[in-house]
């Protein structure tokens, strides 16, 4: 009999079945901070601790704001990577912003003298809370309007009455946000007994409110904090009690006041901080583009995983390893003297479950196809060797649940049992046909796994065994010298 009360369609990844001795679409979710202080009426837009669907850069600016200060506003990095990418844009994505201007703000108001010319004033700020801007002895909507230019990062104030434009110097007061007030606990968040969701905990709102299943999770700028990484891994397991997801994280460039700017230091940090979940990939170092913008590799990996999935009809059968990224060099921190490493040296990272970026084939590419659980030469569950293994298993469980959830509470007839088997086998065969699985994957309904007690309680189980197609991790050719060719010099030789 089942050891818990079950009600719904469920999917589980079981123990590996190996011959040796011994995953519905891609929905990326980012958690971080966005300059919602630059959005008028932000408090009523659902832009705080809520999954927000973003389809393009203009959409992102309208819903969450934008700033070039990615260190303070970490979600803006992902906005750029997905929607201002010279290699091509890819979306939609979902973002959970935890910055609340009503809470994370400077205590004292700012006073600023503004100079108006021709009824117009423009000044630079990405920390202003636009809703709090007041001009001395003037009334918004009667005397002036407020706008924001996200390209220039400037506040724009225009006179309304062309016959009496604002001129000279006018004193303005406004509040400013304090992004440094955000802590790891804000990113982690949770769910209160009163039903308030925040941070990573707000991922649970995605399915019931938007009918989307999160299957990739990242928090660039924050995932390098062990408590956040652990919360991400916890969140990947049975979202809403059902859905499986995969986390993309980073190893920091600095930790506890010390640099993590060499391969050996990165390896040691990963081990010490147990960044080793089979439900994740971890990246190090960071990279920089031609505009001197510094990216976390986790962000670029999310982009390329999504792009690869899209190329296969949203089936996650291909790793993001060896995919081009729009950067020009590795980045180890402003004060590091490390000039970088090549693909051969990078094996020291990938063989220890750390993915990276290298110059290869005349371009910069992501490098590494393992999960964080992999270490060469150690005993590792075969499913945890490659990212595609785990993501395909998750794709299968998620697909099963989405397909059959509508049938819950329908009569469990013999015909329905067979229809489930036939439909799921049809999907498995299709995965083989497209190269996502190999061999002869099968779904079975076993009597041994469906005792009378379970069936009496309406609990039914199907078992699937599947082998995800491994990536071509290496290709070697062996060439031997032979003197046989010299025979062409002699009479009768060929």
Buried (B, 14 or more C-beta within 10 A) or exposed (E): EBEEEBEEBBBEBEEEEEEEEEBBBBBBBBBBBBBBBBBEEBEEBBBBBBBBBBBBBEBBBBBBBBBBBBEBBBBBBBBBBBBBBEBEBBBBBBBBBBBBBEEBBEEEEBEBEBEBEEBBBBEEBBBBBBBBBEBEEBEEEEBBEBEBEBEEBBBBBBBBEEEEBBEEEBEBEBBBBBBEEBEBBBBBBBBEEEEEBBBBBBBBBBBEEEEBBBBBBBBBBBBBBBEBBBBBBBBBEBBBEBBBBBBBBBBBBBBEEEBBBBBEBBBEBBEEBEBBBBBBBBBBBBBBBEEEBBBBBBBBBBBBBBBBBEEBEBBBBBBBBBBBBBBEBBBBBEEBEBEBBEBEEBBBBBBBBBBBBBBBEEEBBBBBBBBBBBBEEEEBBBBBBBBBBBBBBBBBBBBBBBBBEEEEEEEBEEEBBEEBBEBBBEBBBEBBEEEBBEEEBBBEBEEEEBEEEBBEEEBBBBBBBBBBBBBEEEEEEEEEEEEEEEEEEEEEEE
